[in-house]
Amino acid sequence: MKEAVFDRIARLYDCEQGGVAEDIPFYVEYAKNCGGEVLELACGTGRALIPIAREGVKIAGLDISKEMLDIARKKIEKLDENTKGDIEIAQGDMRKFELKRKFSMIYIAFRSFQSLLTKQDQGACLECVNRHLGDSGLFILDLFAPRHDILAQVKRSLNLDKFYDKKNHLYINRRCEDEYDLANQTLKENRFYEWTDKNDKFHREIWSFELAYLFRYEAELLLEKYGFKVENVFGNFDKSPYNYHSGEQIFVAKKVS
Ligand SMILES: C[S@@+](CC[C@H](N)C(=O)[O-])C[C@H]1O[C@@H](n2cnc3c(N)ncnc32)[C@H](O)[C@@H]1O
């Protein structure tokens, strides 16, 4: 099950991805300007949520993984009382949640929406988002931009940068084997994490997960179907327009009243 994978990934998530920060000023700017409370779906360990709260924005986070949220809670515990008071996180599934209030802005960062593999699951999530937004509320969705040349390879192996495991004081090498299912528009990623401990013992962990990929106009139509008007499609967090090679597609949409 997907959530079990994320529970396993949680242990190393901040060492591996904690340094990713180029999207944060983008979300901070929208959150500060939205004029009300913000909700992050699939908030993970709070990589983006905590910097937004630090800017004085009231923010809630939802994630399916208990382990990810436990790490977020430990980090939130160390914040000053005001910032802590502005944060509320809960375990839940972004396909079916009921928080009994409306938000001025909801966002799904770091391609997390792509964990939803079917149009039904994606639609269920967008329905929940729409229901939890106030009038003209803002929804921001970040997806990777699929490229035909990469899809055409069907399978590919990549060596990724190693990263430092601060807790155990060692470097972890990582590589991945990707396989695209072109009919179902999914990517199966097998990630290999390998390291040698201080006793010279070799370790390998393999994490496998699946992501859906969506093309630009498919995502726009999906957003329109569930009651959003797409105002911008950016190709980067510096707000440059989407282009085929940009790697990212960031949709900024408003709830249609
Ligand atoms: C790549 S991490 C991103 C975490 C965080 N948003 C960030 O930017 O660092 C993906 C997150 O999506 C969460 N997730 C996957 N499926 C979910 C679902 N159906 N409902 C809620 N969270 C989900 C995982 O538990 C994980 O924390």
The ligand as an ORCA input file, in Angstrom:
! r2SCAN-3c Opt
* xyz 0 1
  C       7.026     13.524     -1.991
  S       6.282     13.584     -0.393
  C       5.997     15.337     -0.298
  C       5.890     15.845      1.116
  C       5.797     17.374      1.245
  N       4.614     17.901      0.599
  C       7.023     18.074      0.683
  O       6.841     18.910     -0.212
  O       8.134     17.796      1.131
  C       4.671     12.910     -0.772
  C       3.742     12.881      0.427
  O       2.431     12.518     -0.035
  C       1.800     11.780      0.997
  N       0.643     11.072      0.433
  C       0.645     10.115     -0.535
  N      -0.615      9.706     -0.801
  C      -1.428     10.447      0.005
  C      -2.844     10.514      0.190
  N      -3.692      9.724     -0.506
  N      -3.341     11.392      1.095
  C      -2.502     12.180      1.823
  N      -1.155     12.149      1.707
  C      -0.632     11.310      0.804
  C       2.920     10.885      1.504
  O       2.660     10.323      2.759
  C       4.113     11.859      1.502
  O       4.269     12.503      2.735
*
